[in-house]
């Protein structure tokens, strides 16, 4: 393998998530003797599977709490962290903000260092406005206090966060006063199927790869059965998002809107279901580290020869208490 990196100390944020666990596996699989892995999570170590295969683990305050920043800065200094991979959207924003404020080492490898890009991807209203400016189809979205005619296809969503639930108007009987205009939006509801597109983009090595994952079955918001395929129109959108937002390793979602694919979410990180693409020979997690460390990401991809179906099962782990 093409290796330029020396020994690295990697901090995995929100390490209880599925994509964080996939990242730890990728590090052990390809850089085992050349990396020290430190994991953090708001849950204790005995409830975080990643802690079993990391070198050190720290329980930290939740990302939304002010104590989180100080805790992370101290861990970065104590462990001499040179690479940080956050997996919660709010955490991505906080780290980008700390980077801009020069609270972190300027040489720290971080996927997103621009807090404006992190916020744009996390805020569904800003995502809608930006996509509209880029002439990329996206479902109509607006603040909850704006007057509109409800044709039965509009729903309420949180502006920020991931895995947000859709709130339908019959559930609230038309009373919108309980929802803050700063926290909620109204959006036109798209139709299924929902497709997630995993993307790897490395302009330094002139490398671009993507794959589409149709969610055939989900449990607890996580895809458990998927169809992998390529689509030229979605490929074009993937490249545009990567280039315009300067994102290297990320995913986005599309659904049917006005008889065409419309972008509903952009995640400035690999997704919880990205591991299903890895199973089919497209290791987006290893490529993520390769790009950060200026290695060639192409070595981690095997071309998908045809439409492929992937199912997900779960493993059980005994955790030390």
PASEBA-1860 file (N, C-alpha, C; in nm, 3 decimals):
! residues 321
1> XXXXXXXX> 0.083/-0.120/0.000/0.000/0.000/0.000/0.087/0.125/0.000 ~ 0.035/0.231/-0.061/0.107/0.357/-0.069/0.099/0.429/0.065 ~ 0.211/0.433/0.137/0.211/0.490/0.272/0.310/0.606/0.282 ~ 0.260/0.721/0.326/0.345/0.837/0.352/0.341/0.873/0.500 ~ 0.239/0.828/0.570/0.217/0.870/0.708/0.311/0.800/0.805 ~ 0.353/0.875/0.905/0.428/0.820/1.016/0.327/0.780/1.123 ~ 0.376/0.744/1.241/0.288/0.703/1.349/0.186/0.813/1.380 ~ 0.060/0.776/1.391/-0.047/0.871/1.417/-0.119/0.839/1.546
9> XXXXXXXX> -0.171/0.945/1.610/-0.257/0.930/1.726/-0.392/0.988/1.691 ~ -0.491/0.902/1.680/-0.622/0.940/1.629/-0.725/0.946/1.740 ~ -0.801/1.053/1.743/-0.912/1.067/1.837/-1.042/1.043/1.762 ~ -1.119/0.947/1.807/-1.249/0.915/1.748/-1.359/0.971/1.836 ~ -1.431/1.070/1.784/-1.540/1.131/1.860/-1.668/1.051/1.848 ~ -1.758/1.071/1.945/-1.888/1.002/1.943/-1.869/0.855/1.908 ~ -1.778/0.791/1.980/-1.731/0.657/1.941/-1.833/0.546/1.961 ~ -1.948/0.579/2.019/-2.053/0.479/2.033/-2.137/0.462/1.907
17> XXXXXXXX> -2.113/0.546/1.807/-2.191/0.538/1.683/-2.137/0.429/1.592 ~ -2.221/0.384/1.499/-2.182/0.277/1.406/-2.071/0.321/1.313 ~ -2.075/0.446/1.266/-1.968/0.492/1.176/-1.835/0.509/1.248 ~ -1.840/0.544/1.378/-1.716/0.552/1.455/-1.655/0.414/1.471 ~ -1.739/0.314/1.500/-1.690/0.177/1.514/-1.628/0.128/1.383 ~ -1.690/0.160/1.271/-1.635/0.123/1.140/-1.500/0.190/1.116 ~ -1.483/0.312/1.165/-1.356/0.383/1.149/-1.245/0.317/1.231 ~ -1.278/0.276/1.354/-1.180/0.208/1.438/-1.137/0.077/1.373
25> XXXXXXXX> -1.234/0.004/1.317/-1.202/-0.121/1.247/-1.111/-0.095/1.128 ~ -1.136/0.013/1.055/-1.053/0.048/0.939/-0.910/0.078/0.982 ~ -0.895/0.150/1.093/-0.761/0.182/1.144/-0.687/0.055/1.184 ~ -0.753/-0.035/1.255/-0.689/-0.160/1.298/-0.658/-0.249/1.177 ~ -0.741/-0.242/1.077/-0.725/-0.326/0.958/-0.605/-0.283/0.873 ~ -0.581/-0.155/0.864/-0.481/-0.105/0.770/-0.361/-0.033/0.832 ~ -0.376/0.019/0.955/-0.266/0.094/1.016/-0.235/0.044/1.158 ~ -0.267/-0.077/1.190/-0.267/-0.125/1.328/-0.141/-0.090/1.407
33> XXXXXXXX> -0.023/-0.118/1.351/0.100/-0.091/1.424/0.149/0.051/1.414 ~ 0.081/0.131/1.331/0.124/0.269/1.307/0.028/0.372/1.364 ~ -0.062/0.328/1.450/-0.161/0.421/1.501/-0.197/0.391/1.646 ~ -0.219/0.497/1.722/-0.275/0.487/1.856/-0.415/0.546/1.847 ~ -0.514/0.471/1.899/-0.652/0.514/1.887/-0.707/0.553/2.023 ~ -0.754/0.676/2.032/-0.818/0.727/2.154/-0.964/0.754/2.119 ~ -1.056/0.707/2.203/-1.199/0.724/2.177/-1.264/0.804/2.288 ~ -1.364/0.883/2.251/-1.444/0.957/2.350/-1.591/0.937/2.320
41> XXXXXXXX> -1.672/0.943/2.425/-1.816/0.933/2.408/-1.882/0.986/2.536 ~ -2.009/1.024/2.524/-2.080/1.072/2.643/-2.125/0.956/2.732 ~ -2.122/0.835/2.678/-2.154/0.716/2.757/-2.028/0.659/2.820 ~ -2.040/0.583/2.929/-1.923/0.519/2.990/-1.868/0.410/2.898 ~ -1.742/0.377/2.916/-1.673/0.282/2.830/-1.739/0.146/2.822 ~ -1.799/0.101/2.931/-1.860/-0.032/2.929/-1.988/-0.038/2.844 ~ -2.029/0.078/2.790/-2.145/0.082/2.701/-2.106/0.124/2.559 ~ -1.977/0.132/2.535/-1.927/0.175/2.402/-1.839/0.065/2.345
49> XXXXXXXX> -1.884/-0.003/2.243/-1.811/-0.117/2.188/-1.673/-0.078/2.137 ~ -1.660/0.040/2.080/-1.531/0.085/2.026/-1.421/0.085/2.131 ~ -1.460/0.102/2.258/-1.359/0.108/2.365/-1.281/-0.023/2.375 ~ -1.339/-0.134/2.327/-1.271/-0.264/2.333/-1.148/-0.271/2.245 ~ -1.148/-0.197/2.136/-1.037/-0.206/2.040/-0.961/-0.075/2.027 ~ -0.983/0.017/2.121/-0.906/0.142/2.126/-0.799/0.131/2.234 ~ -0.700/0.218/2.225/-0.592/0.217/2.326/-0.633/0.288/2.453 ~ -0.705/0.399/2.438/-0.754/0.473/2.554/-0.896/0.520/2.528
57> XXXXXXXX> -0.974/0.532/2.635/-1.112/0.579/2.623/-1.140/0.682/2.731 ~ -1.215/0.787/2.695/-1.255/0.890/2.790/-1.405/0.915/2.777 ~ -1.472/0.922/2.890/-1.610/0.967/2.889/-1.611/1.118/2.900 ~ -1.682/1.185/2.811/-1.683/1.331/2.807/-1.827/1.382/2.816 ~ -1.846/1.511/2.847/-1.982/1.567/2.849/-2.044/1.561/2.709 ~ -2.175/1.571/2.702/-2.242/1.575/2.573/-2.195/1.697/2.494 ~ -2.197/1.684/2.363/-2.144/1.790/2.276/-2.213/1.924/2.299 ~ -2.342/1.922/2.331/-2.418/2.046/2.348/-2.383/2.121/2.476
65> XXXXXXXX> -2.310/2.057/2.567/-2.277/2.121/2.695/-2.146/2.198/2.684 ~ -2.137/2.314/2.751/-2.016/2.397/2.741/-1.889/2.328/2.791 ~ -1.904/2.231/2.882/-1.788/2.160/2.937/-1.720/2.072/2.832 ~ -1.791/2.041/2.725/-1.736/1.952/2.622/-1.609/2.010/2.561 ~ -1.610/2.138/2.528/-1.495/2.199/2.462/-1.367/2.185/2.545 ~ -1.377/2.220/2.673/-1.259/2.213/2.761/-1.210/2.069/2.774 ~ -1.304/1.976/2.785/-1.266/1.835/2.800/-1.191/1.786/2.676 ~ -1.240/1.821/2.558/-1.177/1.777/2.434/-1.039/1.841/2.416
73> XXXXXXXX> -1.028/1.968/2.445/-0.899/2.036/2.432/-0.794/1.971/2.523 ~ -0.834/1.937/2.646/-0.742/1.873/2.740/-0.699/1.735/2.691 ~ -0.792/1.659/2.635/-0.758/1.525/2.585/-0.664/1.534/2.465 ~ -0.690/1.629/2.377/-0.605/1.648/2.260/-0.461/1.679/2.302 ~ -0.448/1.764/2.403/-0.314/1.799/2.452/-0.249/1.682/2.525 ~ -0.324/1.616/2.613/-0.269/1.507/2.693/-0.224/1.390/2.607 ~ -0.300/1.356/2.504/-0.271/1.239/2.421/-0.190/1.273/2.295 ~ -0.157/1.402/2.278/-0.085/1.446/2.158/-0.158/1.402/2.030
81> XXXXXXXX> -0.285/1.432/2.025/-0.369/1.394/1.912/-0.327/1.471/1.787 ~ -0.312/1.401/1.676/-0.283/1.470/1.550/-0.395/1.454/1.447 ~ -0.492/1.364/1.474/-0.604/1.341/1.383/-0.732/1.325/1.465 ~ -0.836/1.400/1.430/-0.962/1.395/1.504/-1.076/1.371/1.404 ~ -1.154/1.265/1.430/-1.269/1.236/1.346/-1.396/1.243/1.431 ~ -1.472/1.353/1.424/-1.602/1.360/1.494/-1.713/1.302/1.408 ~ -1.816/1.243/1.472/-1.921/1.177/1.396/-2.062/1.227/1.425 ~ -2.075/1.322/1.516/-2.203/1.387/1.539/-2.196/1.524/1.473
89> XXXXXXXX> -2.302/1.565/1.403/-2.298/1.689/1.326/-2.264/1.810/1.413 ~ -2.319/1.816/1.533/-2.290/1.927/1.622/-2.142/1.925/1.664 ~ -2.088/1.805/1.683/-1.947/1.791/1.719/-1.857/1.838/1.606 ~ -1.896/1.809/1.482/-1.820/1.856/1.366/-1.814/2.008/1.366 ~ -1.927/2.072/1.398/-1.932/2.218/1.401/-1.846/2.273/1.514 ~ -1.858/2.214/1.634/-1.781/2.262/1.750/-1.630/2.255/1.722 ~ -1.585/2.144/1.663/-1.443/2.128/1.635/-1.395/2.225/1.529 ~ -1.478/2.250/1.428/-1.442/2.347/1.325/-1.433/2.487/1.385
97> XXXXXXXX> -1.523/2.517/1.478/-1.522/2.648/1.544/-1.397/2.664/1.630 ~ -1.361/2.559/1.704/-1.239/2.564/1.785/-1.116/2.582/1.697 ~ -1.119/2.519/1.582/-1.008/2.531/1.488/-0.996/2.674/1.438 ~ -1.108/2.737/1.405/-1.107/2.874/1.356/-1.061/2.971/1.466 ~ -1.094/2.938/1.591/-1.056/3.023/1.704/-0.913/2.998/1.751 ~ -0.841/2.912/1.676/-0.701/2.877/1.709/-0.688/2.813/1.847 ~ -0.793/2.745/1.891/-0.788/2.674/2.019/-0.726/2.536/2.003 ~ -0.703/2.495/1.877/-0.645/2.365/1.847/-0.516/2.382/1.767
105> XXXXXXXX> -0.436/2.280/1.767/-0.315/2.280/1.686/-0.352/2.298/1.539 ~ -0.288/2.393/1.472/-0.321/2.421/1.333/-0.292/2.302/1.242 ~ -0.203/2.215/1.285/-0.166/2.099/1.203/-0.257/1.978/1.229 ~ -0.358/1.995/1.314/-0.448/1.885/1.345/-0.523/1.843/1.218 ~ -0.519/1.713/1.190/-0.596/1.661/1.076/-0.743/1.655/1.116 ~ -0.825/1.729/1.043/-0.967/1.740/1.073/-1.041/1.747/0.940 ~ -1.147/1.671/0.927/-1.219/1.667/0.800/-1.277/1.802/0.761 ~ -1.342/1.870/0.854/-1.406/1.998/0.825/-1.350/2.104/0.920
113> XXXXXXXX> -1.279/2.200/0.864/-1.220/2.306/0.946/-1.295/2.438/0.932 ~ -1.391/2.443/0.844/-1.469/2.565/0.823/-1.604/2.551/0.894 ~ -1.627/2.627/1.003/-1.753/2.614/1.077/-1.875/2.652/0.994 ~ -1.857/2.736/0.894/-1.969/2.775/0.809/-2.017/2.655/0.726 ~ -1.924/2.576/0.675/-1.960/2.455/0.600/-2.026/2.354/0.692 ~ -1.970/2.337/0.812/-2.027/2.243/0.909/-2.170/2.283/0.945 ~ -2.193/2.412/0.966/-2.327/2.460/1.003/-2.424/2.446/0.886 ~ -2.376/2.474/0.765/-2.460/2.463/0.646/-2.513/2.320/0.630
121> XXXXXXXX> -2.426/2.222/0.654/-2.466/2.082/0.640/-2.559/2.038/0.751 ~ -2.548/2.102/0.867/-2.627/2.062/0.983/-2.763/2.129/0.988 ~ -2.774/2.246/0.927/-2.895/2.327/0.931/-2.976/2.303/0.804 ~ -3.091/2.238/0.817/-3.171/2.201/0.700/-3.221/2.321/0.621 ~ -3.246/2.432/0.690/-3.291/2.552/0.618/-3.176/2.610/0.536 ~ -3.058/2.617/0.595/-2.942/2.667/0.521/-2.907/2.572/0.407 ~ -2.923/2.441/0.430/-2.898/2.344/0.323/-2.991/2.370/0.205 ~ -3.119/2.392/0.235/-3.217/2.422/0.130/-3.178/2.548/0.053
129> XXXXXXXX> -3.142/2.652/0.125/-3.108/2.780/0.060/-2.984/2.766/-0.029 ~ -2.884/2.694/0.021/-2.761/2.677/-0.057/-2.785/2.591/-0.180 ~ -2.854/2.480/-0.163/-2.883/2.393/-0.277/-2.964/2.467/-0.383 ~ -3.056/2.550/-0.341/-3.136/2.629/-0.435/-3.048/2.723/-0.514 ~ -2.951/2.785/-0.446/-2.857/2.874/-0.514/-2.772/2.798/-0.615 ~ -2.742/2.671/-0.586/-2.660/2.588/-0.675/-2.744/2.521/-0.785 ~ -2.875/2.552/-0.786/-2.967/2.490/-0.884/-2.970/2.338/-0.873 ~ -2.958/2.290/-0.749/-2.972/2.147/-0.720/-3.110/2.127/-0.657
137> XXXXXXXX> -3.188/2.038/-0.713/-3.324/2.018/-0.667/-3.327/1.975/-0.521 ~ -3.412/2.040/-0.443/-3.427/2.012/-0.300/-3.570/2.046/-0.260 ~ -3.630/1.974/-0.165/-3.769/2.002/-0.129/-3.787/2.140/-0.067 ~ -3.896/2.204/-0.103/-3.926/2.337/-0.049/-3.923/2.335/0.103 ~ -3.852/2.432/0.162/-3.838/2.441/0.308/-3.847/2.587/0.349 ~ -3.908/2.612/0.465/-3.915/2.749/0.514/-3.942/2.748/0.664 ~ -3.920/2.862/0.727/-3.940/2.873/0.872/-4.085/2.845/0.909 ~ -4.102/2.795/1.028/-4.234/2.748/1.071/-4.333/2.863/1.094
145> XXXXXXXX> -4.283/2.988/1.106/-4.373/3.101/1.129/-4.417/3.170/1.000 ~ -4.377/3.113/0.886/-4.417/3.172/0.758/-4.556/3.123/0.718 ~ -4.637/3.214/0.666/-4.770/3.176/0.621/-4.760/3.090/0.495 ~ -4.841/2.984/0.487/-4.840/2.897/0.370/-4.971/2.822/0.361 ~ -4.995/2.766/0.244/-5.115/2.686/0.221/-5.077/2.539/0.234 ~ -5.133/2.470/0.331/-5.101/2.330/0.354/-5.186/2.241/0.264 ~ -5.119/2.176/0.169/-5.191/2.088/0.077/-5.188/1.943/0.123 ~ -5.145/1.922/0.248/-5.139/1.787/0.302/-5.007/1.717/0.280
153> XXXXXXXX> -4.915/1.783/0.210/-4.786/1.722/0.182/-4.672/1.784/0.263 ~ -4.703/1.882/0.345/-4.599/1.946/0.425/-4.587/1.880/0.563 ~ -4.464/1.876/0.615/-4.436/1.819/0.747/-4.345/1.913/0.824 ~ -4.331/1.888/0.953/-4.243/1.968/1.039/-4.118/1.887/1.072 ~ -4.004/1.953/1.066/-3.877/1.889/1.099/-3.794/1.983/1.186 ~ -3.702/1.925/1.263/-3.604/2.007/1.333/-3.505/2.062/1.231 ~ -3.459/2.184/1.254/-3.363/2.244/1.162/-3.227/2.175/1.170 ~ -3.190/2.133/1.291/-3.058/2.074/1.310/-3.071/1.937/1.375
161> XXXXXXXX> -2.961/1.862/1.367/-2.958/1.729/1.425/-2.970/1.623/1.319 ~ -2.954/1.498/1.360/-2.961/1.386/1.266/-3.068/1.289/1.315 ~ -3.119/1.210/1.220/-3.222/1.112/1.256/-3.348/1.177/1.309 ~ -3.373/1.302/1.268/-3.489/1.374/1.320/-3.619/1.312/1.271 ~ -3.719/1.311/1.356/-3.847/1.253/1.322/-3.934/1.357/1.250 ~ -4.014/1.308/1.159/-4.110/1.392/1.089/-4.234/1.410/1.177 ~ -4.279/1.533/1.189/-4.401/1.562/1.264/-4.509/1.602/1.164 ~ -4.619/1.529/1.165/-4.726/1.557/1.072/-4.831/1.649/1.136
169> XXXXXXXX> -4.892/1.733/1.055/-4.985/1.833/1.107/-5.105/1.775/1.181 ~ -5.162/1.662/1.138/-5.273/1.605/1.215/-5.236/1.571/1.359 ~ -5.105/1.545/1.382/-5.060/1.508/1.516/-5.066/1.626/1.612 ~ -5.054/1.748/1.560/-5.050/1.866/1.646/-5.178/1.950/1.634 ~ -5.269/1.907/1.546/-5.399/1.973/1.529/-5.384/2.120/1.494 ~ -5.280/2.151/1.415/-5.263/2.287/1.363/-5.203/2.386/1.459 ~ -5.169/2.348/1.581/-5.111/2.439/1.679/-4.959/2.443/1.663 ~ -4.908/2.549/1.601/-4.764/2.560/1.575/-4.691/2.643/1.681
177> XXXXXXXX> -4.763/2.700/1.775/-4.700/2.790/1.872/-4.600/2.720/1.962 ~ -4.610/2.588/1.973/-4.518/2.513/2.059/-4.382/2.490/1.993 ~ -4.370/2.525/1.864/-4.246/2.504/1.791/-4.177/2.637/1.760 ~ -4.053/2.649/1.805/-3.977/2.772/1.784/-3.934/2.785/1.638 ~ -3.949/2.904/1.578/-3.905/2.926/1.440/-3.754/2.908/1.422 ~ -3.680/2.918/1.531/-3.535/2.900/1.523/-3.495/2.753/1.525 ~ -3.587/2.667/1.567/-3.553/2.526/1.583/-3.624/2.433/1.486 ~ -3.731/2.480/1.424/-3.810/2.393/1.337/-3.836/2.458/1.202
185> XXXXXXXX> -3.854/2.374/1.101/-3.891/2.421/0.969/-4.010/2.341/0.917 ~ -4.074/2.396/0.817/-4.177/2.323/0.743/-4.115/2.282/0.610 ~ -4.135/2.158/0.572/-4.074/2.107/0.449/-4.176/2.023/0.372 ~ -4.170/2.033/0.240/-4.255/1.950/0.157/-4.207/1.806/0.167 ~ -4.298/1.714/0.195/-4.260/1.575/0.216/-4.231/1.504/0.084 ~ -4.113/1.447/0.075/-4.074/1.373/-0.045/-4.128/1.230/-0.039 ~ -4.117/1.161/-0.150/-4.163/1.023/-0.157/-4.046/0.926/-0.160 ~ -4.068/0.807/-0.110/-3.966/0.703/-0.113/-3.950/0.652/-0.254
193> XXXXXXXX> -3.834/0.590/-0.285/-3.733/0.541/-0.192/-3.638/0.651/-0.145 ~ -3.572/0.626/-0.032/-3.466/0.714/0.016/-3.332/0.651/-0.021 ~ -3.248/0.730/-0.085/-3.118/0.683/-0.130/-3.009/0.761/-0.057 ~ -2.911/0.690/-0.002/-2.792/0.754/0.054/-2.677/0.735/-0.044 ~ -2.603/0.842/-0.068/-2.489/0.834/-0.158/-2.361/0.855/-0.076 ~ -2.276/0.752/-0.071/-2.146/0.763/-0.005/-2.047/0.822/-0.106 ~ -1.964/0.916/-0.060/-1.876/0.987/-0.151/-1.734/0.995/-0.097 ~ -1.636/0.973/-0.185/-1.494/0.996/-0.155/-1.440/1.088/-0.264
201> XXXXXXXX> -1.378/1.199/-0.224/-1.328/1.297/-0.320/-1.191/1.346/-0.276 ~ -1.091/1.323/-0.360/-0.954/1.364/-0.329/-0.894/1.435/-0.450 ~ -0.909/1.568/-0.458/-0.855/1.641/-0.575/-0.704/1.630/-0.590 ~ -0.631/1.609/-0.478/-0.484/1.599/-0.487/-0.442/1.477/-0.567 ~ -0.520/1.370/-0.558/-0.489/1.248/-0.632/-0.585/1.229/-0.751 ~ -0.663/1.335/-0.782/-0.759/1.330/-0.893/-0.847/1.206/-0.882 ~ -0.897/1.182/-0.759/-0.976/1.063/-0.734/-1.116/1.100/-0.686 ~ -1.214/1.034/-0.745/-1.354/1.052/-0.704/-1.424/0.917/-0.714
209> XXXXXXXX> -1.496/0.882/-0.607/-1.573/0.757/-0.609/-1.700/0.777/-0.528 ~ -1.804/0.711/-0.572/-1.932/0.720/-0.502/-2.006/0.588/-0.521 ~ -2.106/0.566/-0.439/-2.198/0.454/-0.459/-2.332/0.493/-0.398 ~ -2.440/0.448/-0.458/-2.575/0.477/-0.409/-2.627/0.359/-0.327 ~ -2.689/0.388/-0.213/-2.747/0.284/-0.128/-2.896/0.310/-0.110 ~ -2.976/0.226/-0.168/-3.120/0.238/-0.146/-3.157/0.167/-0.017 ~ -3.227/0.236/0.070/-3.270/0.177/0.197/-3.392/0.089/0.174 ~ -3.371/-0.039/0.173/-3.481/-0.133/0.155/-3.550/-0.160/0.288
217> XXXXXXXX> -3.472/-0.166/0.396/-3.528/-0.185/0.530/-3.445/-0.106/0.630 ~ -3.512/-0.042/0.725/-3.443/0.028/0.832/-3.501/-0.015/0.966 ~ -3.414/-0.018/1.068/-3.455/-0.047/1.204/-3.389/0.054/1.295 ~ -3.470/0.127/1.372/-3.416/0.230/1.459/-3.345/0.340/1.383 ~ -3.389/0.366/1.259/-3.328/0.470/1.178/-3.203/0.426/1.105 ~ -3.158/0.302/1.126/-3.036/0.252/1.063/-3.074/0.151/0.955 ~ -3.012/0.165/0.839/-3.041/0.076/0.727/-2.988/-0.064/0.757 ~ -3.073/-0.165/0.737/-3.033/-0.304/0.761/-3.036/-0.389/0.634
225> XXXXXXXX> -3.103/-0.340/0.531/-3.102/-0.407/0.400/-3.090/-0.298/0.294 ~ -2.995/-0.315/0.202/-2.969/-0.209/0.106/-2.938/-0.264/-0.032 ~ -2.968/-0.181/-0.132/-2.930/-0.210/-0.270/-2.824/-0.109/-0.312 ~ -2.709/-0.159/-0.357/-2.601/-0.072/-0.401/-2.600/-0.064/-0.553 ~ -2.585/0.057/-0.605/-2.587/0.075/-0.750/-2.523/0.209/-0.786 ~ -2.505/0.232/-0.915/-2.454/0.359/-0.966/-2.564/0.430/-1.044 ~ -2.560/0.563/-1.045/-2.659/0.642/-1.117/-2.590/0.769/-1.165 ~ -2.594/0.795/-1.294/-2.521/0.908/-1.353/-2.569/1.043/-1.300
233> XXXXXXXX> -2.699/1.059/-1.283/-2.750/1.188/-1.234/-2.707/1.213/-1.090 ~ -2.709/1.107/-1.007/-2.665/1.122/-0.868/-2.514/1.139/-0.859 ~ -2.441/1.078/-0.952/-2.296/1.097/-0.958/-2.262/1.244/-0.981 ~ -2.335/1.307/-1.070/-2.311/1.449/-1.100/-2.336/1.536/-0.976 ~ -2.444/1.507/-0.904/-2.474/1.583/-0.781/-2.365/1.559/-0.678 ~ -2.321/1.434/-0.663/-2.218/1.400/-0.565/-2.090/1.478/-0.591 ~ -2.051/1.485/-0.717/-1.927/1.556/-0.751/-1.942/1.706/-0.724 ~ -2.056/1.761/-0.758/-2.080/1.905/-0.735/-2.074/1.938/-0.586
241> XXXXXXXX> -2.139/1.857/-0.502/-2.137/1.881/-0.358/-1.996/1.873/-0.303 ~ -1.921/1.770/-0.346/-1.784/1.752/-0.297/-1.697/1.870/-0.334 ~ -1.708/1.914/-0.458/-1.623/2.022/-0.508/-1.660/2.157/-0.448 ~ -1.790/2.189/-0.445/-1.834/2.320/-0.397/-1.819/2.336/-0.246 ~ -1.835/2.226/-0.171/-1.827/2.233/-0.025/-1.691/2.188/0.030 ~ -1.601/2.146/-0.061/-1.467/2.098/-0.021/-1.477/1.985/0.081 ~ -1.566/1.889/0.053/-1.583/1.773/0.140/-1.513/1.653/0.077 ~ -1.439/1.578/0.158/-1.365/1.462/0.108/-1.435/1.330/0.134
249> XXXXXXXX> -1.489/1.314/0.254/-1.553/1.188/0.293/-1.687/1.222/0.357 ~ -1.795/1.196/0.284/-1.926/1.239/0.332/-2.036/1.155/0.266 ~ -2.159/1.182/0.304/-2.273/1.118/0.239/-2.388/1.219/0.233 ~ -2.481/1.193/0.145/-2.600/1.276/0.137/-2.719/1.189/0.098 ~ -2.838/1.241/0.124/-2.959/1.165/0.097/-3.043/1.233/-0.011 ~ -3.110/1.150/-0.091/-3.206/1.200/-0.189/-3.335/1.120/-0.179 ~ -3.445/1.186/-0.219/-3.575/1.120/-0.229/-3.647/1.176/-0.352 ~ -3.760/1.118/-0.384/-3.837/1.164/-0.499/-3.914/1.292/-0.466
257> XXXXXXXX> -3.898/1.391/-0.553/-3.965/1.520/-0.536/-3.993/1.577/-0.676 ~ -4.117/1.595/-0.706/-4.156/1.645/-0.838/-4.101/1.555/-0.949 ~ -4.110/1.424/-0.925/-4.071/1.321/-1.023/-3.923/1.323/-1.057 ~ -3.841/1.366/-0.962/-3.696/1.366/-0.982/-3.627/1.349/-0.847 ~ -3.494/1.320/-0.850/-3.420/1.308/-0.726/-3.395/1.445/-0.667 ~ -3.425/1.460/-0.537/-3.401/1.586/-0.466/-3.316/1.559/-0.344 ~ -3.217/1.644/-0.319/-3.129/1.629/-0.202/-3.204/1.675/-0.078 ~ -3.214/1.587/0.022/-3.284/1.619/0.146/-3.190/1.649/0.262
265> XXXXXXXX> -3.070/1.588/0.261/-2.972/1.609/0.369/-2.831/1.595/0.315 ~ -2.740/1.671/0.374/-2.596/1.656/0.347/-2.528/1.632/0.481 ~ -2.454/1.525/0.494/-2.381/1.492/0.617/-2.232/1.505/0.593 ~ -2.166/1.591/0.666/-2.023/1.615/0.645/-1.939/1.506/0.713 ~ -1.976/1.382/0.687/-1.913/1.265/0.750/-1.967/1.140/0.682 ~ -1.900/1.027/0.694/-1.960/0.900/0.650/-2.082/0.869/0.736 ~ -2.173/0.789/0.684/-2.297/0.761/0.756/-2.293/0.632/0.835 ~ -2.398/0.611/0.914/-2.408/0.489/0.994/-2.418/0.366/0.905
273> XXXXXXXX> -2.472/0.383/0.784/-2.486/0.271/0.692/-2.373/0.256/0.594 ~ -2.271/0.343/0.602/-2.160/0.339/0.507/-2.083/0.208/0.516 ~ -2.088/0.142/0.631/-2.022/0.013/0.646/-2.076/-0.091/0.549 ~ -2.199/-0.073/0.503/-2.256/-0.166/0.407/-2.186/-0.153/0.271 ~ -2.141/-0.033/0.239/-2.062/-0.013/0.117/-1.925/-0.077/0.132 ~ -1.870/-0.072/0.253/-1.740/-0.135/0.279/-1.749/-0.285/0.253 ~ -1.860/-0.346/0.293/-1.879/-0.490/0.273/-1.873/-0.527/0.126 ~ -1.908/-0.433/0.039/-1.909/-0.458/-0.105/-1.777/-0.417/-0.172
281> XXXXXXXX> -1.675/-0.387/-0.090/-1.543/-0.358/-0.146/-1.509/-0.211/-0.163 ~ -1.591/-0.124/-0.106/-1.566/0.021/-0.117/-1.545/0.076/0.023 ~ -1.420/0.083/0.065/-1.386/0.118/0.203/-1.372/0.269/0.219 ~ -1.484/0.335/0.234/-1.485/0.480/0.248/-1.417/0.527/0.377 ~ -1.416/0.444/0.480/-1.353/0.483/0.607/-1.202/0.485/0.595 ~ -1.144/0.381/0.536/-0.999/0.380/0.516/-0.958/0.492/0.422 ~ -1.038/0.517/0.318/-1.009/0.625/0.224/-1.010/0.761/0.294 ~ -1.098/0.776/0.393/-1.105/0.901/0.470/-0.971/0.930/0.538
289> XXXXXXXX> -0.914/0.830/0.603/-0.784/0.849/0.668/-0.673/0.870/0.565 ~ -0.681/0.796/0.455/-0.579/0.809/0.351/-0.574/0.952/0.297 ~ -0.688/1.013/0.274/-0.693/1.150/0.223/-0.634/1.247/0.324 ~ -0.672/1.231/0.452/-0.619/1.320/0.556/-0.468/1.311/0.565 ~ -0.413/1.191/0.545/-0.270/1.168/0.559/-0.196/1.169/0.426 ~ -0.263/1.222/0.323/-0.203/1.242/0.190/-0.155/1.112/0.127 ~ -0.229/1.006/0.151/-0.205/0.880/0.084/-0.309/0.863/-0.028 ~ -0.288/0.769/-0.116/-0.378/0.747/-0.228/-0.500/0.667/-0.183
297> XXXXXXXX> -0.622/0.724/-0.189/-0.741/0.651/-0.143/-0.788/0.543/-0.240 ~ -0.741/0.546/-0.365/-0.790/0.453/-0.467/-0.767/0.307/-0.429 ~ -0.663/0.281/-0.349/-0.628/0.143/-0.313/-0.734/0.077/-0.226 ~ -0.828/0.155/-0.173/-0.929/0.099/-0.084/-1.064/0.075/-0.153 ~ -1.063/0.079/-0.286/-1.188/0.060/-0.358/-1.176/-0.051/-0.462 ~ -1.274/-0.139/-0.461/-1.290/-0.241/-0.563/-1.415/-0.207/-0.642 ~ -1.405/-0.193/-0.774/-1.521/-0.151/-0.854/-1.642/-0.241/-0.833 ~ -1.757/-0.178/-0.824/-1.882/-0.252/-0.814/-1.923/-0.293/-0.955
305> XXXXXXXX> -1.923/-0.421/-0.981/-1.946/-0.470/-1.117/-2.094/-0.470/-1.156 ~ -2.182/-0.482/-1.059/-2.325/-0.489/-1.088/-2.404/-0.448/-0.965 ~ -2.532/-0.431/-0.982/-2.621/-0.403/-0.870/-2.600/-0.509/-0.761 ~ -2.582/-0.462/-0.636/-2.547/-0.553/-0.527/-2.639/-0.529/-0.408 ~ -2.678/-0.637/-0.343/-2.761/-0.626/-0.223/-2.678/-0.663/-0.100 ~ -2.692/-0.585/0.006/-2.619/-0.607/0.131/-2.718/-0.611/0.247 ~ -2.705/-0.710/0.332/-2.787/-0.717/0.453/-2.697/-0.700/0.575 ~ -2.753/-0.649/0.680/-2.674/-0.622/0.802/-2.728/-0.702/0.919
313> XXXXXXXX> -2.637/-0.772/0.988/-2.669/-0.842/1.111/-2.587/-0.781/1.225 ~ -2.614/-0.821/1.346/-2.546/-0.762/1.462/-2.463/-0.865/1.536 ~ -2.353/-0.818/1.593/-2.268/-0.902/1.676/-2.285/-0.862/1.821 ~ -2.261/-0.955/1.910/-2.273/-0.930/2.053/-2.135/-0.924/2.116 ~ -2.113/-0.829/2.207/-1.984/-0.810/2.272/-2.003/-0.810/2.425 ~ -1.912/-0.877/2.494/-1.910/-0.869/2.640/-1.824/-0.751/2.679 ~ -1.879/-0.657/2.752/-1.807/-0.536/2.790/-1.760/-0.548/2.935 ~ -1.635/-0.508/2.959/-1.582/-0.507/3.095/-1.645/-0.396/3.176
321> X> -1.677/-0.425/3.297/-1.741/-0.323/3.384/-1.639/-0.274/3.488
END
